[in-house]
Amino acid sequence: MNVPRPSRRRILTGIAAAVGLAACKAAGSKLAATTTVTPSSSTASRPTAQTSTAPAPSAPATTGAASTSPTGPAQYVPHGPRTGNEVSLTFHASGDRTLAVELLDLLKRHQTTVTVFAVGQWLAANNDLAARIRADGHEFGNHTQTHQAMGTLSATSVATEITGCADVLRQLTGSISSWFRPSGIDVPTARILQQAGQAGYATSVGYDIDSLDFQDPGAKAVVANVRRNLQPGAIISLHFGHQGTIDALPSLLDLLKTSGLRPVTVGELLA
């Protein structure tokens, strides 16, 4: 049987098609190797997860005894946001009971809520005041069990001071509270932060204004010490047990008002 031979035109057409196909494949391979795919708008707007080199501390326990499982160190926070109009009055609770009641009465009259960093030993001895403090809308913080100079203690002693107060808070309030502040030191050491985290506290609350009221310099000096560095987000350190603090409080509240600042608890400030 005779097989028809392809014409010269068909041969040339076939060669051209093959060459074009090869060139197209080569170009496609090169494009795939050099082109970055742009994600869709829904993917592009999703935030990228950040990698942390340290474990994040667990949320502080709200009921039961202080946690004994490691949670990573607490974070030291010396002040709140500078962009608002809030400040926080924080009181270290110990000392004369009569003065404590007088201070609480004054705060109630001025409808001002504060954060009370209680010394566990003092709170246990004045356990009826725990209910009064809560009823007036104040919040608690842990200021150690016996108010030692925490920077000089061993890890075991630091842990005992923190968990001792935490247990008192739990027994009297149902919670170890969210906040911790070490005693006898302004900025906590790494050891203190580690033990606070293990006890269930995610935050160690410092302060950026020290009223120095514990030195009993007089009401005017207390107000002047606060005014000197007053700004939004300030956390102010004050104390129970000092008459000068009670005498200074009305003027302090007036100072905040005229400065356009509102006193809130630490929980509200750091929310």
ZIMO-V521816 format. One record per run of one state. SS is the DSSP state (H for helix, E for strand, L for the rest). FROM is the first residue (numbers start at 1). TO is the last residue. If there is no record, write none. Layout:
[[SS/FROM/TO] [SS/FROM/TO]]
This chain:
[[L/1/7] [H/8/34] [L/35/40] [H/41/44] [L/45/74] [E/75/77] [L/78/85] [E/86/93] [L/94/96] [H/97/109] [L/110/114] [E/115/118] [L/119/119] [H/120/125] [L/126/126] [H/127/135] [L/136/138] [E/139/142] [L/143/149] [H/150/152] [L/153/154] [H/155/173] [L/174/178] [E/179/180] [L/181/189] [H/190/198] [L/199/202] [E/203/205] [L/206/208] [E/209/210] [L/211/212] [H/213/215] [L/216/218] [H/219/228] [L/229/234] [E/235/239] [L/240/242] [H/243/258] [L/259/261] [E/262/264] [L/265/265] [H/266/269] [L/270/271]]
